């Protein structure tokens, strides 16, 4: 919600805006309404839906995020079961697409924006765990990779952000702020794109 640090739809919000988005700016589907949630679940024949929420312990805080999410899920009548996994098990579960619920965890360390967009949104990518096959999104991903002017490229990133929210490919969730420190003696190390923009 507002006032919380969170991951946006794949791309960090700082890449498209000077200020964090408000809840209203996250699109028509991103809101808190228990009655609407229950009505949608009922219409889908999913009253009391039971599912697993698998999360990765390697980042150290996903258990805290689960604690934040559980009351919302339970209030809608859902029956989630958190399942903590070590990094290797989690990565294998994702790779094999062996989950039937929700996954929360590190899914790769992209170095550039194009890495992550191609990874998550293109059908043939190994990181596209959700089976996204969206021709409009593909055009946006391919177009942003050809633009050299940063301001113009940010405009396309915003279109990608909006398309993700419109299709609900991912959900922005609360998270904690993290810091990475290292000795000034370290040489030749490059943070992945997520680390340089989120930490």
N, C-alpha and C positions, 0 to 999 in steps of 0.2 A: 504494500500500500504506500501511500504518500509518506515521505519522511524516512523511508527505509532504503538502504542500499540494496540493489537487486540486479540480477542479470536481466537484460532485455531479451527480445527475441533474437537469439544468436549473437547479434552484434552489440557491443557495449554502447549504452546510450551516449557516452561522451564522444563517440565517433560521428554523431549526427546533430548534437545539440550542445549548447553551452550550459544548459540546466537540465536536471533530471526531469523526465516527463511526469506529468500528473496522472492520476488514475484515469481521468477523462481522456487524456491523450493516448492512452493505450488501447483505444478502440472500443467498439460496442460490446465486445464479449468479455472484456476485462473489468469486472465489477463484482461486488459482494452482494448477492441476493439469494438468501436461502430458499425463498419461495420459488423463484425462477429455476434454481438448480434442481429442486425437488420435482418441479413440473417437467423439466427436460428429461430427467432420469426416468420418471414415470412414463412419459411418452415413448421413451426408448425401451421400456420394459426392463429397466435396470434398478428398480427399487431395492434398496438394501444390498447393492452390488458389492461383492467381496473381491478384493484384489490385493496384490502384493506391491509394496513400494520398496524396490531394491535400491540401496544406496552404498556408495563407495566410501571407505574410511580413509583413503589415502590423502584427501585434502584436509581432513581433520575436523570439519565443521558440518558435514552433511547431516549428522545426527541432530544437531541444533536446528537445522532447517526443517527437518521432519517434525520436530516438536512444534515448530511454528505452524506447519501446515495441518497437522492432525485435527485440531479443533474445527477447522473449516470443513474438512472432509467429513468428519463425524456429524457435524450439524446438518449436513445435506442428506444424512441417512446412509452414507456410504460406510463400508466396513473394510478399511485398509489395514493391512498387516505389514509393519515395517520389517525389512530384512537387511541387516547389516552384512556387507561382504568385504573381504579384503580386495585389494586392487586387482590381483590376477584373476580371481573368480569373477569379479564384476566385469572386467574387460572381456573375458571369455564369454560371459552371458550376453553381453551386447553384441560381440562379433558373431555369435551363433544365433542371435535373435531369439534367445531362449527365455525371454521374459514376456509375461502376459498382462502386465500391469503398468506401473510407472517406474521409470529409471531416473536416478539422480546421481550424477557423479561426473568425473572427468572422462571425456570421450575422445581425447586427442589433444595435441598441442600444436595448433596451427601457427605458422610463422607470419603469414601475411593475410590480409582480408580475403584475397582470392582463395587461399588455402581453405579457409573456413566455409566460405560460401559454396565453393565447388564440393567440399566435403559433405556438407549437410543437406544441400538442396538438389544436387544432381543425382539422377536415378542410379547411375552406374557406380557411384562412390561407395566405398566400404564404410564410410561414416554415416551414410544415410540409413540409419536404423529404422526409420519410420516409413520407408517406401515412398517418399515424396517424389511425384512425377508430375511436375507443373511446368508446362511450356512457357508460361508468362514469367515465372521465376527464373527459368533457365536463361531467357533473353536478358533479364536484368543482371544476372550473375555474369554472363558473358560480356555484356556492355560495360559494366563497371571495370572489368579487367583491362579494357582498351583505353580508358580515360587517364591521362597523365596529370591534368589539373586537379589538385586536391579538392577545391571547393566544388567543382563540377562532379567529381566522383562522390563526394558526400551526398549530393542530391540523389544520386542513384542508390546509395546505401540507405537513404531515408525511404526510397520506394521499396527496397527490399524489406526494410523494417515494417512498413505499412502492409505489404503483401503477406508477410508472415503473420502479423496480427489479424488481418482480415480472414486468413485461412485457418488460424489457430494451430499452426505447425508446432509452436512452442509457447510456453507460458512463462511470463516474467515472474520470478519468485523472490522472496526476501533472501538476503544473504548477509554475511558479515564482511566487514572490510578487512583485507589481509595485507600484510607487508612482507616483502622479500628483501633480505639484506645479504650482502656478501662482501668479502674482503676486497680492497682495492688492488690486491695482488692477482685476482682472477683475470685471466686474459682469454680472448677468443670466444667468450660465451655470449650467446644471443638468446634473450628471452623469447618465448613464443608470443604470438600476437596477443593472446588473452592476458598473459602476465604483464606485458608492457602497457596495456590499456585498462586493466582492472585492478592491478595491485599497486 
